[in-house]
Amino acid sequence: MSFLRTKYLFCWVTAFLFTLASCSSSRKIEKDIEYEYTYRSYDSIITSKWERLTPSQLEMEFEKRKGTFMLPVIDISTISLHYGTYHFQNEKNVTLQQRGVKILCNFNNVNACSIFYGKVSVVFKNGDLYNVLVRHGRYISGYFGLYNVCVSAGDFVVPRQAVGEVYNDNEGKSMLQFQLRKETEALNPEEWFRAE
């Protein structure tokens, strides 16, 4: 008789704990949904605040952050070709001008991302690859050599938002060409990135 009572008690406690866990789980899901809703609402408030800035205000905010921007890829990466003039391989008489930086990504299928709030001014194709220009007041950040894009002209982007996927070459390397300009004047992007 005591064996049956023990078994019955065990079944009852198990059922009670299962019900409690289900309630707790549903409360956790409700909290997660509430948090996600709050986070999205907060995020959209922040985004709309930045969207309402005039181009000159956005430009001033951009200038304030000089030296703090992260590299425009969501990956561990390094700058493989620096801004400025350089000699072509071993040819001393041949100099080339690099108007931006080339960023080598350590992995495939890497996304290029916006460095700051701004409006996509143009998305265009050059051969098989896409290029995206994002305007931050009079400043323009350029993302070149994208396999595909996930933004359109007129979209408002936020920092670290993906603008497109960096192309992988035949050797499996992903290389992003990034340029920064103030209207037509080419700027050295490395002066704007934070020291790693």
Secondary structure, DSSP 8 states (H G I E B T S, - for coil): -HHHHHHHHHHHHHHHHHHHHHHHHHHHHHHHHHHHHHHHHHHHHHHHHHHTS-HHHHHHHHHHTTT-B--SBSS-EEEEE-SEEEE-TT-TT-EEEESSEEEEESSSS-EEE-SSSEEEEEEEEETTEEEEEEEETTEEEEEEEEEEES--TT-EE-TT-EEEEE-B-TTS-EEEEEEEEETTEEE-GGGTB---
